[in-house]
């Protein structure tokens, strides 16, 4: 197993802190099941959350690169970052020395 740097641990701590909220996990779970980007409004409708709540959580998810936000006119298109599918489990494995 490769050495893990302090910088790796700091980045991973940010990831896990970001994911330590049930609404963010729900949003990420929803987006991961879609074949194409969704509008913020579609996420609001699908998850029965308020627009301001969804926008707040998307901002945090985007800061940690779990989602991509792309302005499309007056709408914001949101998609899950497919690299998280491998990066997150690999980080957990490195932390646990698996």
MOPEVEN-V210837 format. One line per field, one symbol per residue. ss: DSSP state (@ for helix, = for strand, . for the rest). phi: phi as a letter, one per 40 degrees, with the letter a starting at -180 (. if undefined). psi: psi as a letter, one per 20 degrees, with the letter a starting at -180 (. if undefined). A space follows every 50 residues. Layout:
ss->???
phi->???
psi->???
//
This chain:
ss->.....@@@@@@@@@@@@@...@@@@@@@@@@@.....==@@@@@@@@... @@@@@@@@@@@@@...======..======...@@@@@@@@@@@@...
phi->.ccbcdcdcccccccccdccbccccccccccccccadbcddccdccbfbc ccccdcccccccccgcbbbbcbgccbcbaccccccbccccccccccfc
psi->pqqprhhghgghhgghggikphhhgggggghhjqirqqqghhggghilrq ghgggghhgghhhjkhqppopnciqpppqqohhhhhgghhgggggjl.
//
